Amino acid sequence: MVRACTVCGLPLPEAARFCPNCGTAAGPLVATEERKVVTVLFADLVDSTRLAQRLDAERAREVLGRFFDAASAELIALRGRPEKFIGDAVMAVFGLP
């Protein structure tokens, strides 16, 4: 079972007394089960392979980095959580703490 900070939602290490992200006191570990509806979003950068072939490696990496930064900012603003960056795509989850 994983505890999460009640303020920022960061998963807490098992022995944590405080959240390492925001400093909030960690509550007791309580055994609960809960069913939640979540949404998983997968967004792919269209034609990135063709774009990468036209650019040098450093520039292609910069473009992908800008995409990941912009996508992450928008997802977080919409209360989503970027979970994975895979090649030229991002996977995000909505509805989790």
Backbone torsions as a table, in degrees:
resi	resn	phi	psi	omega
1	MET	NA	137.9	-177.9
2	VAL	-111.9	127.8	173.0
3	ARG	-87.3	150.4	176.3
4	ALA	-129.1	149.6	176.9
5	CYS	-61.1	135.3	-179.2
6	THR	-75.5	-13.7	-179.4
7	VAL	-97.9	-54.8	-174.1
8	CYS	-104.4	-10.2	176.6
9	GLY	83.4	1.1	-179.4
10	LEU	-64.6	132.3	173.9
11	PRO	-61.7	134.9	-176.0
12	LEU	-101.3	142.0	172.5
13	PRO	-60.0	152.7	-174.0
14	GLU	-54.8	-41.9	-175.9
15	ALA	-93.1	6.6	-175.2
16	ALA	-66.1	135.6	173.8
17	ARG	-100.1	-21.3	179.5
18	PHE	-138.2	153.1	177.0
19	CYS	-71.1	126.4	179.1
20	PRO	-70.6	-13.7	-179.2
21	ASN	-89.4	-50.1	-173.8
22	CYS	-118.5	-7.7	176.0
23	GLY	85.4	2.1	179.6
24	THR	-66.6	139.7	177.5
25	ALA	-62.5	134.3	179.8
26	ALA	-79.7	134.1	177.9
27	GLY	-77.6	174.1	179.2
28	PRO	-68.5	153.7	176.7
29	LEU	-75.6	117.8	-177.4
30	VAL	-118.5	128.1	179.6
31	ALA	-77.9	114.0	177.7
32	THR	-140.0	154.9	171.6
33	GLU	-120.5	141.7	-178.1
34	GLU	-149.2	137.0	175.8
35	ARG	-102.3	130.2	-179.1
36	LYS	-129.7	149.2	171.1
37	VAL	-95.1	124.1	178.9
38	VAL	-124.2	161.3	176.6
39	THR	-119.9	132.1	175.9
40	VAL	-110.3	127.4	-179.5
41	LEU	-112.8	134.2	176.0
42	PHE	-122.9	116.6	-178.5
43	ALA	-119.4	127.8	-176.5
44	ASP	-114.2	138.8	177.3
45	LEU	-78.8	112.0	-174.7
46	VAL	-65.9	136.5	177.4
47	ASP	59.1	28.2	-179.1
48	SER	-68.2	-30.8	178.8
49	THR	-64.8	-46.0	178.3
50	ARG	-63.8	-40.9	178.1
51	LEU	-62.3	-45.2	-178.9
52	ALA	-63.4	-31.1	178.6
53	GLN	-69.7	-27.4	179.9
54	ARG	-85.1	-19.0	-176.5
55	LEU	-106.1	158.4	171.7
56	ASP	-75.8	165.9	-172.1
57	ALA	-58.7	-42.1	-178.4
58	GLU	-65.0	-42.6	-179.6
59	ARG	-68.0	-40.3	177.9
60	ALA	-62.0	-41.8	178.1
61	ARG	-63.6	-38.9	178.5
62	GLU	-63.9	-43.6	179.6
63	VAL	-62.3	-45.9	178.1
64	LEU	-62.2	-40.5	178.3
65	GLY	-61.0	-41.2	178.4
66	ARG	-66.0	-39.4	176.1
67	PHE	-61.2	-48.1	-179.3
68	PHE	-62.7	-40.7	178.4
69	ASP	-63.3	-47.1	-179.0
70	ALA	-65.9	-43.7	179.5
71	ALA	-63.0	-43.4	179.6
72	SER	-61.6	-44.7	-179.5
73	ALA	-61.1	-43.6	179.8
74	GLU	-67.5	-42.4	179.6
75	LEU	-62.2	-44.4	179.4
76	ILE	-64.8	-40.7	178.5
77	ALA	-61.2	-28.3	179.5
78	LEU	-96.0	15.3	178.9
79	ARG	66.4	29.1	173.6
80	GLY	-96.4	168.0	179.0
81	ARG	-128.2	111.0	174.7
82	PRO	-61.6	124.2	-177.4
83	GLU	-101.5	-43.1	-176.1
84	LYS	-146.2	146.8	170.5
85	PHE	-114.6	119.6	-173.7
86	ILE	-125.1	108.4	-179.0
87	GLY	60.6	-108.6	179.7
88	ASP	-112.8	25.7	-175.9
89	ALA	-130.8	160.9	175.9
90	VAL	-126.4	139.7	173.8
91	MET	-113.9	129.1	-178.6
92	ALA	-130.1	156.7	-179.7
93	VAL	-124.3	136.7	174.8
94	PHE	-118.1	141.0	175.5
95	GLY	100.4	2.6	174.9
96	LEU	-98.6	156.1	178.0
97	PRO	-64.9	NA	NA
